[in-house]
Amino acid sequence: MEPQPSERWERRLPWLGAVLGLLWFLALGGAPALNPTNLHWLGGGDHAQHTLGWLHFRNAPWSFPLGNIPSLMHPIPLTVGFTDSNPWVALALKPFSRWLPQDFQFIGPWLALCLALQGWMGAKLMGLFTRGVTQRLLGAALFVLSPVLLFRFGHDTLCAHWLILAMFWLHLRPREDVQEARRTVGQALALNVIAAGVHPYLEAMVLTLTVALLFKLVRRERLLSWRFAGAALATTLGVVGALFVAFGYVGQGISTGTNGFSYYSADLLAPINPSGASRMMDGFPIGSGQYEGFGYIGTGFLALAAVVLLWSPWRGWPRVKEGLGAQTPLVLSVVALSVLAFSSVVTVTGRPVLTWRALAEPLLPLLAPFRSSGRFIWPLDYALMTGLVALVAWRWRQSPRVVTALLLGAVLLQALDTKNLWDRTSFHDGTWPRLQAPEWERVDPFYRHVVLFPPAIVGARTPCVSGTFPDDAYVRFGDLAYRKGMTTNSAYSARLDEARVASVCEALRAEIESGRFAQDTLYVVGERELESFRRPEAGLTCGVLDGYTVCVAAKQGGFQEALARAPPMPVSGSARQSQASPP
């Protein structure tokens, strides 16, 4: 017989699930990432954007919105949330900034925490389906091994999938009285508060599941009144709205636009499509932007599904339908989010099979902020995972050894099929792109700004901001500006006020073409813009450092002297704007 947990074990099991999450983090090669002074693995993709946002925010003066970062993308408003850094963690650490090392990151510890909480909630969720200690831990391990979660390691703020599991637990757990129902509402509100300060996409999912939970507590369980549920929903919306304003997600005049909606969607086969994440199975084709809709539930879960579906005749399906009926609000909320994930152009293997663009058109102002709609496939993924482990536990409830064997087999299969476990790429996102030339250390205190011309604003569509610099230029000079206490006019923002970007860029161009150069500014010049800086009447000192043409108007200072001795500005505009090999 499977051992039943005592009261002491009941309290310890979620902690053991958290330990499983931490062990998986270490198995994937995450130990070096736990060092908060280690930036060397954060040099590429979203991690660089998030890290740079936090580094500048930690030195920014307190202002409103709370996440305001005046030194990045200066003078265009930018907040820590729009750098996709973690607002709650950034705000929590900011008061201690003066005591923290200059190179300090929290992405590694955050990812470890997300895996630990995934294991914690996996163990809690499994406790609703089985009392067996081993079975609960194996189920928790399956949730920890989720490919959907692992795929998001490149975007750390999207890794809080435990919030979805927590909402599922609130939906599925039994309640006996009104007090428990009200406590559940309070827990749901807390989850909304957390999600609102982690990432808006997660909050949209948690809020949708919260609405379904309130409906269930009123209509299905009849523990709350419509008045109480309405007040709870109004409170939740009010708190979340206030947090979005405080974090600068809304109220900044930034247009969300509609660009990308239906492009960054999920394919209809996403839950069974490995898309390169499996060592054993080939994936199906998908659209070029549908990586955002990655939703593979895992080889272990697919094996469980095959066992359940192929096992010789089982008369329990009516009970399964009955159980689903009892969870109608949860099912409908997951279906609604899945429809959003598939977007207005539904595809199979990347090919459109159905479109409802005409119906979606009036809803675009509401849907536009969530252009990467494929992410809303996650609740469906976790619903399928939860349903499978619940089904296995109930189907063989009279044979606990069979349940244990099936769960163990699924865990082993899933672990062995995880490519990241073998190639150890989860924590190798490129070396932090720090400028290497010794001249940078001689930048004088009177310099206040680093201006790239044209600005390197990732994702901007205005013609004035042209891609003349390497992709990581905004990180290199953002890092320099951070270390020297300066501003930079370049950054990577999740959303942009395109009109403001164009206006600021054109004003900068007018200043430069008229020969108005600031004494307190380092100019980094794109290869197609050298002529404006080469004119004798400009009176600039220019040189090439780390492969970048740099000019200053100052006539004295240590950096001006060092720049005068550096390799000269290229004669033509053909100089490569690339990072020189470090010494």
Helices and strands as residue ranges (DSSP letters): H 7-27, G 31-34, H 45-59, G 81-83, H 87-93, G 94-99, H 107-126, H 133-144, H 147-151, G 152-154, G 156-158, H 162-172, H 178-196, H 200-215, I 216-220, H 226-246, G 270-272, G 290-293, H 299-310, H 317-326, H 328-342, E 345-348, E 351-355, H 357-360, G 361-363, H 364-367, G 368-370, G 373-377, H 378-395, H 400-416, H 419-423, G 438-442, E 449-453, E 457-458, H 473-484, E 487-488, E 491-492, H 498-513, E 521-525, G 527-529, H 531-534, G 536-538, E 541-545, E 548-552, H 558-564
